[in-house]
Structure formats: structure tokens, C-alpha cells
Amino acid sequence: MIYINAMNVTQKVYTRVTEGTTMRYVEFNAYILFSDGTKEFLTHSKHKEKLIVKLSELVEFAQLDITDNTLIDDN
């Protein structure tokens, strides 16, 4: 099974001045869960729909299901 989780990300960007800008966004992470309980990170994206497109070949080849654990609509 492949599942998608959402994670809040904060990144501080500094320019030539001493004060920086803080950027906040949600990143979507995909993991694969094996039958023995082992999980492995696959890939990530800032856009859930793009992540699903990235995973579509693997899902089709391995005949897996994607479980979306996020409550966030990526629109």
C-alpha cells in the first residue's frame, strides 16, 4: 500500500540584510508500506495532485492502492 501524509514546512530565507522572511507551506510525502510492516519514503511534492501523477506508474505496475491520510484539498 502507498500512503500520502501532509507535513507543515517552515523555511527561513535570509537576504543581505539581517532579517529574513519565513515561508510556510504544506509538503505531501508518499511512503510505501510492505506486508511485513516496513515503510519506506518514496517521494514528495508541494502539490498533492502532482505527487499522485508521479506515483501512478508504480501504482499501476505493482497494482497498489493509494491511501490519502491528508485532510487538505490541494486547490
Summary of the structure (lengths in Angstrom):
residues: 75
radius of gyration: 15.7
end to end distance: 24.9
largest distance: 51.8
contacts: 170
relative contact order: 0.30
helix: 20%
strand: 49%
